[in-house]
Amino acid sequence: MAREELTRLTGNGNGTCGKDDCPNVYRTASGAFVVQGGLSQAFTPPEGEGLVEIPESVLREAVRVLGW
């Protein structure tokens, strides 16, 4: 799936971390979420899964955009 197929819920691409590399939350056409963030080493996830860390402010912004 290409990034262009996702709805970006957070960030405007003008932050200090660059246009595409900020922690962000995206929504897919099916209503699922894709989270972009820094890799986390909090624990070892099951095979085929990964862990990312994103700031609380990013989640709050996504909730605000969704009107929850």
ChimeraX attribute file (.defattr): number of C-alpha atoms within 10 A of each C-alpha:
attribute: neighborCount
match mode: 1-to-1
recipient: residues
	/A:1	6
	/A:2	5
	/A:3	11
	/A:4	7
	/A:5	11
	/A:6	18
	/A:7	15
	/A:8	19
	/A:9	19
	/A:10	20
	/A:11	16
	/A:12	12
	/A:13	14
	/A:14	10
	/A:15	11
	/A:16	8
	/A:17	10
	/A:18	10
	/A:19	11
	/A:20	14
	/A:21	13
	/A:22	20
	/A:23	19
	/A:24	22
	/A:25	22
	/A:26	18
	/A:27	16
	/A:28	14
	/A:29	9
	/A:30	7
	/A:31	10
	/A:32	9
	/A:33	15
	/A:34	14
	/A:35	16
	/A:36	17
	/A:37	16
	/A:38	14
	/A:39	11
	/A:40	12
	/A:41	11
	/A:42	9
	/A:43	8
	/A:44	10
	/A:45	10
	/A:46	7
	/A:47	6
	/A:48	5
	/A:49	7
	/A:50	12
	/A:51	15
	/A:52	13
	/A:53	14
	/A:54	17
	/A:55	11
	/A:56	8
	/A:57	11
	/A:58	19
	/A:59	17
	/A:60	13
	/A:61	16
	/A:62	19
	/A:63	14
	/A:64	12
	/A:65	12
	/A:66	9
	/A:67	7
	/A:68	7
